[in-house]
Amino acid sequence: MDFITIDFETATAQRDSPCEIGLTFVENFKIVDSKSWLIKPLYEEFNSFNISIHGIRPRDVADKPEFDVLWNEIKPLIENKFLIAHNAGFDFSVLRKTLETYNLPFPELEYSCSYIFSKKVWFGLPAYDLKTLCNHNGISFNHHRAEADSRATAELVIKAFKKNGVTSKDDFPEKLRTQIGKLYIGGYKPSGTKKYIRPKV
C-alpha cells in the first residue's frame, strides 16, 4: 500500500496563504522519506493566531520561493499519486485555492481523509484531531509543523490500515466506509463517508 501524506500550514485565514507544506512518502506500509518546504505567501501580514499555532513568521519565509515557483518541484512528486491528509477538507482546499490564485491547473490525483476514516477505525474517542489520535496510538511529534504533521499522519494511517485490514484503495468503501476523492484538471470530487444502506428484510 503506497501513499503520500500532505500537510499545509497557512499564514492567514485565507486558504491561498500557505507558508509551509510537508509530504511524507509511504511504500509498502513503511515510511521511506519526508520533506517540507517553507513558502513565501502572497500576504505580507501573518495572522497572529496562525503564528501562535505553527510559529512561522514573515522573516522565516522572506527569502523563500512563492508557491508557483515551488509547484514545479512539488507537482511531479504528487501527480497521479494517492494522497492522504488529516482533515483533507482543509489541506486540499488550500491546494485548490492556491492553484486557482496562481492560475495553475489542478494535478491529477486521488486522495482521502484520515480524520474521516479514523472514526471508522477507533470508535468512541472523545475527539479525532491528530493530537488526540496520536496520543491514543503512542505517536509523538512536533505538532503544527508541516513535515512533523505529515509524518505523524503517515504513522497513524499505517496503524489504521493494519487494524482494519486495508491493503489497497479498493478496500476503502467496505473496510473504512469512505469514498476516495479526486483532483483533476477543471475540478474535484471530495472525499467523504460512504453511506450505509440497511438491507431490506
N, CA, C and O of each residue as an XYZ file, in Angstrom:
804
protein
N       0.856     -1.192      0.000
C       0.000      0.000      0.000
C       0.889      1.238      0.000
O       1.550      1.519      0.999
N       0.915      1.975     -1.094
C       1.740      3.169     -1.225
C       0.853      4.417     -1.182
O      -0.217      4.454     -1.788
N       1.313      5.423     -0.464
C       0.576      6.686     -0.422
C       1.506      7.790      0.055
O       2.614      7.527      0.521
N       1.040      9.035     -0.069
C       1.765     10.216      0.393
C       0.834     10.996      1.319
O      -0.319     11.252      0.973
N       1.332     11.368      2.487
C       0.537     12.247      3.349
C       0.998     13.681      3.139
O       2.179     13.944      2.914
N       0.047     14.601      3.215
C       0.303     16.012      2.924
C      -0.250     16.876      4.039
O      -1.311     16.585      4.592
N       0.471     17.942      4.369
C       0.001     18.887      5.381
C       0.439     20.293      5.000
O       1.570     20.508      4.564
N      -0.466     21.242      5.170
C      -0.165     22.657      4.956
C      -0.267     23.423      6.265
O      -1.087     23.100      7.125
N       0.575     24.438      6.408
C       0.385     25.495      7.399
C       0.133     26.783      6.625
O       0.726     27.006      5.570
N      -0.749     27.629      7.154
C      -1.112     28.850      6.443
C      -0.761     30.094      7.251
O      -0.682     30.058      8.479
N      -0.553     31.195      6.534
C      -0.161     32.460      7.164
C      -1.362     33.222      7.720
O      -1.245     33.960      8.699
N      -2.511     33.033      7.084
C      -3.726     33.751      7.477
C      -4.921     32.802      7.412
O      -4.762     31.608      7.160
N      -6.092     33.331      7.636
C      -7.302     32.528      7.497
C      -7.635     32.247      6.040
O      -8.458     31.381      5.744
N      -6.997     32.978      5.127
C      -7.240     32.765      3.708
C      -6.615     31.440      3.270
O      -5.467     31.145      3.604
N      -7.376     30.652      2.525
C      -6.880     29.342      2.124
C      -5.732     29.409      1.118
O      -4.994     28.437      0.960
N      -5.574     30.539      0.440
C      -4.470     30.657     -0.525
C      -3.256     31.354      0.103
O      -2.573     32.141     -0.553
N      -2.998     31.052      1.390
C      -1.853     31.665      2.076
C      -0.922     30.613      2.684
O      -0.489     30.776      3.825
N      -0.599     29.530      1.949
C       0.290     28.533      2.559
C       1.669     29.112      2.844
O       2.234     29.839      2.028
N       2.201     28.775      4.018
C       3.565     29.203      4.352
C       4.481     27.999      4.575
O       5.690     28.158      4.749
N       3.901     26.794      4.570
C       4.715     25.583      4.665
C       3.910     24.401      4.148
O       2.698     24.327      4.348
N       4.589     23.484      3.485
C       3.979     22.233      3.037
C       4.893     21.089      3.463
O       6.116     21.192      3.377
N       4.290     20.009      3.918
C       5.042     18.818      4.284
C       4.493     17.612      3.560
O       3.278     17.478      3.412
N       5.367     16.728      3.105
C       4.991     15.489      2.447
C       5.748     14.331      3.095
O       6.940     14.442      3.379
N       5.052     13.229      3.323
C       5.687     12.004      3.793
C       5.306     10.879      2.850
O       4.140     10.719      2.487
N       6.299     10.107      2.462
C       6.130      9.091      1.430
C       6.150      7.702      2.054
O       7.076      7.353      2.786
N       5.119      6.910      1.758
C       4.978      5.567      2.318
C       4.943      4.551      1.186
O       4.176      4.687      0.233
N       5.775      3.544      1.304
C       5.796      2.445      0.337
C       5.689      1.124      1.093
O       6.471      0.848      2.003
N       4.715      0.320      0.703
C       4.515     -0.991      1.323
C       4.459     -0.887      2.849
O       5.105     -1.653      3.562
N       3.667      0.083      3.335
C       3.430      0.298      4.764
C       4.663      0.761      5.533
O       4.696      0.649      6.758
N       5.677      1.278      4.843
C       6.848      1.801      5.514
C       7.116      3.235      5.056
O       7.038      3.538      3.865
N       7.433      4.116      6.012
C       7.807      5.482      5.675
C       9.212      5.467      5.072
O      10.158      4.993      5.701
N       9.340      5.983      3.863
C      10.642      5.973      3.183
C      11.275      7.359      3.100
O      12.480      7.474      2.879
N      10.473      8.417      3.275
C      11.029      9.769      3.202
C       9.988     10.769      3.689
O       8.788     10.500      3.639
N      10.445     11.906      4.152
C       9.544     13.026      4.460
C      10.303     14.316      4.173
O      11.517     14.395      4.359
N       9.565     15.323      3.717
C      10.163     16.584      3.312
C       9.235     17.727      3.683
O       8.033     17.536      3.871
N       9.807     18.914      3.786
C       8.979     20.113      3.965
C       9.642     21.287      3.265
O      10.858     21.320      3.077
N       8.817     22.240      2.887
C       9.282     23.447      2.215
C       8.578     24.640      2.848
O       7.358     24.621      3.008
N       9.324     25.669      3.209
C       8.731     26.935      3.596
C       8.333     27.684      2.330
O       9.000     27.583      1.300
N       7.250     28.429      2.417
C       6.691     29.117      1.253
C       6.471     30.590      1.602
O       5.958     30.912      2.674
N       6.854     31.460      0.707
C       6.540     32.880      0.883
C       5.136     33.123      0.352
O       4.911     33.035     -0.855
N       4.179     33.429      1.240
C       2.806     33.628      0.771
C       2.611     34.980      0.101
O       3.454     35.872      0.199
N       1.490     35.108     -0.573
C       1.152     36.374     -1.223
C       0.884     37.465     -0.196
O       1.051     38.650     -0.484
N       0.472     37.069      0.993
C       0.095     38.024      2.030
C       1.307     38.369      2.883
O       1.936     37.482      3.460
N       1.638     39.660      2.963
C       2.807     40.083      3.743
C       2.548     39.971      5.242
O       3.452     39.647      6.011
N       1.323     40.237      5.648
C       0.979     40.172      7.070
C       0.532     38.759      7.432
O      -0.309     38.174      6.750
N       1.098     38.215      8.507
C       0.663     36.934      9.041
C      -0.346     37.176     10.163
O      -0.213     38.129     10.930
N      -1.332     36.325     10.252
C      -2.298     36.409     11.343
C      -1.635     35.934     12.635
O      -0.978     34.893     12.652
N      -1.805     36.695     13.711
C      -1.152     36.342     14.980
C      -1.632     34.990     15.505
O      -0.871     34.270     16.151
N      -2.890     34.643     15.232
C      -3.399     33.342     15.667
C      -2.665     32.216     14.942
O      -2.285     31.220     15.557
N      -2.470     32.376     13.650
C      -1.756     31.348     12.889
C      -0.318     31.203     13.373
O       0.194     30.090     13.494
N       0.335     32.336     13.652
C       1.700     32.287     14.172
C       1.734     31.539     15.502
O       2.657     30.767     15.761
N       0.719     31.770     16.349
C       0.690     31.106     17.655
C       0.559     29.592     17.518
O       0.944     28.852     18.423
N       0.018     29.128     16.394
C      -0.143     27.688     16.178
C       1.148     27.067     15.653
O       1.646     26.095     16.222
N       1.700     27.630     14.556
C       2.847     26.972     13.925
C       4.189     27.649     14.186
O       5.235     27.042     13.959
N       4.178     28.882     14.655
C       5.426     29.563     14.987
C       6.191     30.118     13.804
O       7.301     30.622     13.970
N       5.614     30.034     12.599
C       6.289     30.545     11.402
C       5.962     32.030     11.256
O       4.798     32.426     11.310
N       7.001     32.848     11.070
C       6.835     34.301     10.985
C       7.276     34.798      9.606
O       7.976     34.088      8.884
N       6.863     36.026      9.240
C       7.244     36.554      7.923
C       8.742     36.499      7.657
O       9.151     36.225      6.528
N       9.568     36.751      8.667
C      11.022     36.725      8.452
C      11.524     35.327      8.076
O      12.549     35.189      7.409
N      10.797     34.294      8.508
C      11.224     32.922      8.214
C      11.034     32.554      6.749
O      11.680     31.636      6.243
N      10.149     33.272      6.072
C       9.849     32.932      4.675
C      10.217     34.048      3.706
O       9.924     33.961      2.514
N      10.857     35.096      4.215
C      11.136     36.281      3.387
C      11.950     35.950      2.144
O      11.756     36.558      1.091
N      12.865     34.983      2.265
C      13.720     34.646      1.118
C      13.339     33.300      0.501
O      14.121     32.720     -0.252
N      12.143     32.802      0.818
C      11.698     31.513      0.276
C      10.895     31.721     -1.008
O      10.368     32.813     -1.223
N      10.790     30.713     -1.857
C      10.031     30.862     -3.103
C       8.534     30.947     -2.851
O       8.030     30.406     -1.867
N       7.829     31.626     -3.741
C       6.370     31.604     -3.695
C       5.877     30.251     -4.223
O       6.642     29.475     -4.796
N       4.602     29.995     -4.018
C       4.056     28.678     -4.327
C       4.187     28.316     -5.799
O       4.468     27.164     -6.130
N       3.987     29.285     -6.684
C       4.022     28.955     -8.113
C       5.403     28.480     -8.560
O       5.516     27.659     -9.470
N       6.450     28.996     -7.920
C       7.812     28.536     -8.217
C       8.034     27.143     -7.618
O       8.569     26.247     -8.271
N       7.614     26.986     -6.378
C       7.790     25.715     -5.684
C       6.976     24.591     -6.325
O       7.356     23.422     -6.257
N       5.867     24.950     -6.941
C       4.988     23.958     -7.548
C       5.703     23.126     -8.610
O       5.354     21.964     -8.818
N       6.690     23.699     -9.278
C       7.450     22.944    -10.274
C       8.170     21.759     -9.652
O       8.423     20.760    -10.326
N       8.503     21.864     -8.362
C       9.156     20.775     -7.651
C       8.144     19.836     -6.998
O       8.354     18.624     -6.951
N       7.043     20.405     -6.495
C       6.046     19.609     -5.757
C       5.194     18.758     -6.691
O       4.950     17.583     -6.419
N       4.748     19.350     -7.781
C       3.789     18.657     -8.647
C       4.263     17.282     -9.097
O       3.485     16.332     -9.013
N       5.509     17.122     -9.576
C       5.930     15.785    -10.011
C       5.923     14.749     -8.887
O       5.838     13.549     -9.150
N       6.012     15.201     -7.648
C       6.023     14.274     -6.522
C       4.640     13.711     -6.205
O       4.524     12.608     -5.670
N       3.579     14.476     -6.538
C       2.233     14.056     -6.147
C       1.318     13.724     -7.327
O       0.256     13.130     -7.139
N       1.718     14.098     -8.525
C       0.886     13.848     -9.709
C       0.637     12.345     -9.863
O       1.564     11.538     -9.800
N      -0.645     11.987    -10.066
C      -1.068     10.594    -10.280
C      -0.768      9.683     -9.097
O      -0.661      8.466     -9.254
N      -0.631     10.276     -7.907
C      -0.390      9.501     -6.691
C      -1.652      9.497     -5.823
O      -2.630     10.183     -6.118
N      -1.605      8.709     -4.747
C      -2.698      8.649     -3.774
C      -2.242      9.403     -2.531
O      -1.268      9.014     -1.886
N      -2.950     10.485     -2.195
C      -2.586     11.337     -1.071
C      -3.591     11.210      0.059
O      -4.770     10.939     -0.170
N      -3.114     11.408      1.282
C      -3.975     11.384      2.463
C      -3.612     12.582      3.332
O      -2.434     12.878      3.535
N      -4.624     13.261      3.837
C      -4.414     14.368      4.773
C      -5.339     14.179      5.966
O      -6.415     13.593      5.843
N      -4.913     14.679      7.119
C      -5.785     14.647      8.284
C      -6.597     15.941      8.283
O      -6.074     17.022      8.552
N      -7.852     15.808      7.984
C      -8.752     16.918      7.655
C      -8.459     17.400      6.239
O      -8.044     18.536      6.012
N      -8.690     16.494      5.303
C      -8.406     16.773      3.888
C      -9.216     17.945      3.364
O      -8.794     18.620      2.426
N     -10.380     18.194      3.961
C     -11.182     19.336      3.532
C     -10.397     20.630      3.619
O     -10.542     21.505      2.765
N      -9.557     20.762      4.655
C      -8.711     21.953      4.790
C      -7.534     21.908      3.825
O      -7.357     22.823      3.020
N      -6.730     20.854      3.899
C      -5.486     20.821      3.140
C      -5.718     20.868      1.636
O      -4.967     21.523      0.914
N      -6.746     20.183      1.160
C      -6.974     20.199     -0.284
C      -7.677     21.468     -0.739
O      -7.592     21.825     -1.914
N      -8.370     22.158      0.163
C      -8.884     23.472     -0.216
C      -7.740     24.481     -0.287
O      -7.776     25.386     -1.121
N      -6.726     24.346      0.570
C      -5.534     25.190      0.460
C      -4.856     24.964     -0.882
O      -4.481     25.916     -1.566
N      -4.700     23.697     -1.255
C      -4.071     23.390     -2.538
C      -4.887     23.951     -3.696
O      -4.336     24.598     -4.587
N      -6.184     23.710     -3.689
C      -7.034     24.176     -4.795
C      -7.037     25.696     -4.890
O      -6.823     26.252     -5.967
N      -7.279     26.369     -3.768
C      -7.383     27.832     -3.784
C      -6.071     28.478     -4.205
O      -6.067     29.484     -4.915
N      -4.956     27.896     -3.764
C      -3.662     28.471     -4.119
C      -3.376     28.273     -5.600
O      -2.874     29.179     -6.265
N      -3.692     27.095     -6.118
C      -3.524     26.860     -7.549
C      -4.403     27.812     -8.358
O      -3.971     28.346     -9.379
N      -5.627     28.021     -7.902
C      -6.528     28.941     -8.604
C      -5.986     30.373     -8.561
O      -6.045     31.088     -9.561
N      -5.461     30.789     -7.412
C      -4.915     32.139     -7.280
C      -3.774     32.375     -8.260
O      -3.652     33.454     -8.839
N      -2.945     31.358     -8.439
C      -1.810     31.474     -9.360
C      -2.160     31.042    -10.781
O      -1.293     30.973    -11.652
N      -3.442     30.754    -11.004
C      -3.916     30.354    -12.339
C      -3.165     29.125    -12.855
O      -2.764     29.064    -14.018
N      -2.986     28.147    -11.960
C      -2.330     26.894    -12.302
C      -3.367     25.776    -12.356
O      -4.256     25.740    -11.505
N      -3.287     24.868    -13.316
C      -4.258     23.770    -13.390
C      -4.088     22.777    -12.239
O      -2.987     22.578    -11.726
N      -5.199     22.166    -11.850
C      -5.133     21.131    -10.822
C      -4.333     19.938    -11.345
O      -4.361     19.652    -12.542
N      -3.625     19.243    -10.463
C      -2.990     17.989    -10.868
C      -4.031     16.866    -10.899
O      -5.140     17.018    -10.385
N      -3.664     15.763    -11.495
C      -4.496     14.561    -11.454
C      -4.011     13.711    -10.287
O      -2.853     13.294    -10.254
N      -4.904     13.455     -9.324
C      -4.541     12.606     -8.191
C      -5.800     12.161     -7.460
O      -6.879     12.719     -7.661
N      -5.649     11.155     -6.615
C      -6.727     10.696     -5.737
C      -6.324     10.987     -4.296
O      -5.137     11.061     -3.978
N      -7.329     11.153     -3.418
C      -6.989     11.462     -2.028
C      -8.068     10.979     -1.074
O      -9.196     10.681     -1.466
N      -7.675     10.913      0.205
C      -8.616     10.535      1.253
C      -8.308     11.329      2.513
O      -7.314     12.051      2.586
N      -9.186     11.179      3.506
C      -9.096     11.969      4.738
C      -8.989     11.035      5.942
O      -9.916     10.284      6.241
N      -7.844     11.092      6.629
C      -7.655     10.219      7.790
C      -8.527     10.646      8.972
O      -8.841      9.820      9.830
N      -8.920     11.905      9.031
C      -9.855     12.336     10.077
C     -11.181     11.591      9.931
O     -11.760     11.131     10.915
N     -11.650     11.482      8.693
C     -12.931     10.819      8.449
C     -12.837      9.326      8.717
O     -13.666      8.774      9.441
N     -11.828      8.658      8.137
C     -11.843      7.203      8.284
C     -11.326      6.740      9.649
O     -11.537      5.585     10.017
N     -10.656      7.612     10.407
C     -10.251      7.228     11.764
C     -11.470      6.969     12.654
O     -11.407      6.175     13.592
N     -12.572      7.647     12.349
C     -13.801      7.426     13.120
C     -14.354      6.023     12.901
O     -15.092      5.501     13.736
N     -13.988      5.410     11.761
C     -14.440      4.050     11.461
C     -13.477      3.003     12.024
O     -13.784      1.811     12.045
N     -12.306      3.464     12.481
C     -11.277      2.544     12.977
C     -11.233      2.529     14.501
O     -11.218      1.463     15.117
N     -11.213      3.723     15.111
C     -11.145      3.832     16.568
C     -12.451      4.438     17.074
O     -12.631      5.655     17.053
N     -13.338      3.594     17.516
C     -14.665      4.034     17.927
C     -14.630      4.645     19.329
O     -13.870      4.216     20.197
N     -15.470      5.651     19.519
C     -15.735      6.150     20.863
C     -14.691      7.054     21.471
O     -14.710      7.269     22.683
N     -13.770      7.597     20.675
C     -12.806      8.544     21.226
C     -13.485      9.890     21.467
O     -14.472     10.209     20.804
N     -12.963     10.690     22.419
C     -13.589     11.987     22.688
C     -13.420     12.983     21.546
O     -14.220     13.908     21.403
N     -12.378     12.795     20.733
C     -12.129     13.682     19.587
C     -11.285     12.917     18.573
O     -10.708     11.876     18.886
N     -11.224     13.447     17.361
C     -10.480     12.771     16.296
C      -9.475     13.700     15.625
O      -9.092     13.485     14.474
N      -9.049     14.733     16.352
C      -7.961     15.568     15.854
C      -6.670     14.759     15.867
O      -6.596     13.711     16.508
N      -5.662     15.244     15.166
C      -4.421     14.496     15.001
C      -3.735     14.238     16.342
O      -3.232     13.140     16.578
N      -3.711     15.234     17.213
C      -3.034     15.074     18.505
C      -3.710     13.996     19.347
O      -3.028     13.148     19.923
N      -5.037     14.016     19.425
C      -5.759     13.014     20.212
C      -5.513     11.618     19.681
O      -5.259     10.696     20.457
N      -5.585     11.447     18.370
C      -5.385     10.130     17.765
C      -3.950      9.647     17.950
O      -3.718      8.465     18.205
N      -2.991     10.554     17.823
C      -1.595     10.156     18.005
C      -1.313      9.798     19.468
O      -0.594      8.836     19.739
N      -1.864     10.550     20.396
C      -1.720     10.191     21.808
C      -2.310      8.813     22.078
O      -1.724      8.011     22.804
N      -3.461      8.545     21.497
C      -4.134      7.256     21.679
C      -3.287      6.107     21.133
O      -3.339      4.988     21.644
N      -2.507      6.395     20.089
C      -1.715      5.356     19.430
C      -0.223      5.412     19.741
O       0.576      4.726     19.103
N       0.146      6.227     20.720
C       1.545      6.281     21.134
C       2.479      6.883     20.100
O       3.642      6.488     20.011
N       1.988      7.832     19.319
C       2.801      8.506     18.299
C       3.158      9.896     18.814
O       2.269     10.701     19.091
N       4.454     10.185     18.946
C       4.883     11.507     19.409
C       5.382     12.331     18.230
O       5.993     11.796     17.306
N       5.118     13.643     18.266
C       5.519     14.505     17.155
C       5.460     15.962     17.567
O       4.841     16.313     18.572
N       6.113     16.811     16.776
C       6.124     18.259     16.988
C       4.924     18.846     16.248
O       5.012     19.192     15.070
N       3.801     18.953     16.961
C       2.535     19.296     16.315
C       2.580     20.691     15.690
O       3.199     21.615     16.216
N       1.889     20.806     14.531
C       1.692     22.060     13.797
C       2.936     22.561     13.071
O       3.074     23.764     12.849
N       3.838     21.665     12.699
C       4.789     21.939     11.636
C       4.517     20.914     10.553
O       4.213     19.757     10.844
N       4.625     21.341      9.301
C       4.064     20.557      8.203
C       4.705     19.172      8.047
O       4.000     18.183      7.847
N       6.033     19.101      8.139
C       6.663     17.789      7.975
C       6.311     16.863      9.123
O       6.010     15.690      8.903
N       6.346     17.373     10.344
C       6.019     16.558     11.510
C       4.576     16.073     11.463
O       4.296     14.915     11.774
N       3.658     16.959     11.073
C       2.251     16.567     10.997
C       2.024     15.547      9.887
O       1.249     14.606     10.060
N       2.689     15.724      8.756
C       2.505     14.765      7.662
C       3.083     13.407      8.052
O       2.510     12.371      7.713
N       4.201     13.401      8.756
C       4.808     12.135      9.177
C       3.941     11.434     10.236
O       3.753     10.218     10.186
N       3.419     12.209     11.191
C       2.533     11.630     12.202
C       1.272     11.060     11.550
O       0.784     10.001     11.943
N       0.750     11.775     10.548
C      -0.416     11.272      9.819
C      -0.083      9.959      9.130
O      -0.895      9.034      9.130
N       1.103      9.871      8.545
C       1.514      8.631      7.884
C       1.584      7.475      8.882
O       1.105      6.378      8.594
N       2.178      7.714     10.051
C       2.252      6.677     11.079
C       0.854      6.245     11.517
O       0.588      5.057     11.695
N      -0.032      7.222     11.686
C      -1.405      6.929     12.095
C      -2.130      6.113     11.028
O      -2.820      5.145     11.348
N      -1.978      6.499      9.772
C      -2.658      5.811      8.677
C      -2.176      4.364      8.548
O      -2.974      3.458      8.311
N      -0.884      4.158      8.702
C      -0.355      2.792      8.650
C      -1.016      1.934      9.723
O      -1.410      0.800      9.452
N      -1.142      2.465     10.938
C      -1.802      1.727     12.019
C      -3.278      1.478     11.695
O      -3.798      0.394     11.959
N      -3.948      2.479     11.125
C      -5.368      2.333     10.782
C      -5.564      1.256      9.719
O      -6.459      0.420      9.832
N      -4.729      1.281      8.693
C      -4.845      0.293      7.617
C      -4.607     -1.120      8.140
O      -5.344     -2.046      7.799
N      -3.580     -1.282      8.967
C      -3.286     -2.610      9.506
C      -4.403     -3.090     10.424
O      -4.751     -4.270     10.418
N      -4.965     -2.180     11.211
C      -6.029     -2.555     12.143
C      -7.274     -3.036     11.411
O      -7.940     -3.972     11.854
N      -7.588     -2.389     10.282
C      -8.808     -2.738      9.549
C      -8.550     -3.589      8.310
O      -9.460     -3.817      7.513
N      -7.323     -4.056      8.145
C      -7.022     -4.955      7.038
C      -7.099     -4.324      5.670
O      -7.496     -4.971      4.701
N      -6.717     -3.041      5.585
C      -6.745     -2.328      4.301
C      -5.432     -2.564      3.567
O      -4.365     -2.232      4.084
N      -5.497     -3.129      2.378
C      -4.288     -3.389      1.597
C      -4.284     -2.670      0.247
O      -3.273     -2.681     -0.456
N      -5.412     -2.043     -0.121
C      -5.463     -1.285     -1.370
C      -6.596     -0.268     -1.291
O      -7.422     -0.309     -0.379
N      -6.621      0.641     -2.257
C      -7.693      1.643     -2.308
C      -9.055      0.994     -2.496
O     -10.074      1.565     -2.108
N      -9.080     -0.187     -3.084
C     -10.349     -0.880     -3.305
C     -11.030     -1.256     -1.993
O     -12.236     -1.500     -1.968
N     -10.256     -1.303     -0.895
C     -10.820     -1.675      0.404
C     -11.534     -0.523      1.103
O     -12.257     -0.752      2.073
N     -11.347      0.705      0.633
C     -11.856      1.867      1.358
C     -13.381      1.852      1.546
O     -13.843      2.080      2.664
N     -14.167      1.597      0.516
C     -15.619      1.639      0.710
C     -16.116      0.630      1.739
O     -17.010      0.945      2.525
N     -15.552     -0.578      1.749
C     -16.048     -1.632      2.634
C     -15.414     -1.577      4.015
O     -16.118     -1.679      5.020
N     -14.099     -1.418      4.084
C     -13.390     -1.538      5.361
C     -13.228     -0.226      6.111
O     -12.989     -0.227      7.319
N     -13.357      0.892      5.406
C     -13.247      2.197      6.059
C     -14.489      3.047      5.883
O     -14.559      4.160      6.403
N     -15.478      2.530      5.148
C     -16.727      3.269      4.887
C     -16.431      4.668      4.372
O     -17.039      5.645      4.809
N     -15.498      4.753      3.446
C     -15.032      6.048      2.945
C     -14.929      6.019      1.427
O     -14.478      5.040      0.834
N     -15.357      7.113      0.817
C     -15.207      7.278     -0.628
C     -13.940      8.072     -0.911
O     -13.660      9.063     -0.235
N     -13.187      7.647     -1.893
C     -11.956      8.336     -2.266
C     -12.270      9.549     -3.133
O     -13.093      9.479     -4.045
N     -11.603     10.660     -2.837
C     -11.790     11.880     -3.607
C     -10.807     11.969     -4.757
O      -9.874     11.173     -4.860
N     -11.026     12.943     -5.616
C     -10.157     13.125     -6.775
C      -9.945     14.611     -7.039
O     -10.838     15.433     -6.834
N      -8.746     14.928     -7.496
C      -8.468     16.217     -8.126
C      -8.172     15.941     -9.586
O      -7.511     14.956     -9.916
N      -8.650     16.792    -10.443
C      -8.379     16.623    -11.864
C      -8.457     17.993    -12.525
O      -9.007     18.937    -11.959
N      -7.911     18.087    -13.710
C      -7.914     19.364    -14.414
C      -9.353     19.827    -14.608
O     -10.148     19.157    -15.268
N      -9.675     20.964    -14.033
C     -11.011     21.516    -14.177
C     -11.956     21.258    -13.023
O     -13.070     21.782    -13.013
N     -11.533     20.448    -12.034
C     -12.457     20.211    -10.938
C     -11.954     19.223     -9.904
O     -10.783     18.843     -9.895
N     -12.865     18.816     -9.034
C     -12.510     17.866     -7.987
C     -13.766     17.158     -7.478
O     -14.885     17.642     -7.645
N     -13.550     16.012     -6.861
C     -14.600     15.259     -6.180
C     -14.138     15.049     -4.749
O     -13.091     14.436     -4.541
N     -14.876     15.533     -3.745
C     -14.400     15.444     -2.368
C     -14.394     14.017     -1.836
O     -15.161     13.160     -2.275
N     -13.512     13.795     -0.887
C     -13.513     12.534     -0.143
C     -14.570     12.631      0.952
O     -14.755     13.693      1.547
N     -15.251     11.544      1.214
C     -16.289     11.594      2.235
C     -16.675     10.224      2.735
O     -16.104      9.211      2.333
N     -17.662     10.208      3.626
C     -18.140      8.963      4.210
C     -19.063      8.251      3.243
O     -19.937      8.864      2.629
N     -18.858      6.949      3.115
C     -19.763      6.134      2.298
C     -21.013      5.849      3.105
O     -20.941      5.321      4.214
N     -22.147      6.196      2.551
C     -23.407      5.988      3.264
C     -23.712      4.486      3.337
O     -23.561      3.747      2.365
N     -24.141      4.078      4.512
C     -24.520      2.681      4.705
C     -26.019      2.538      4.517
O     -26.805      3.171      5.222
N     -26.402      1.725      3.587
C     -27.831      1.486      3.334
C     -28.208      0.145      3.940
O     -27.677     -0.895      3.549
N     -29.126      0.174      4.899
C     -29.545     -1.050      5.572
C     -30.329     -1.914      4.583
O     -31.261     -1.424      3.944
N     -29.963     -3.192      4.447
C     -30.695     -4.045      3.521
C     -32.144     -4.259      3.960
O     -32.442     -4.353      5.151
N     -33.034     -4.332      2.973
C     -34.439     -4.564      3.273
C     -34.645     -6.007      3.717
O     -33.985     -6.925      3.230
N     -35.561     -6.182      4.636
C     -35.881     -7.536      5.106
C     -37.334     -7.870      4.785
O     -37.800     -8.965      5.099
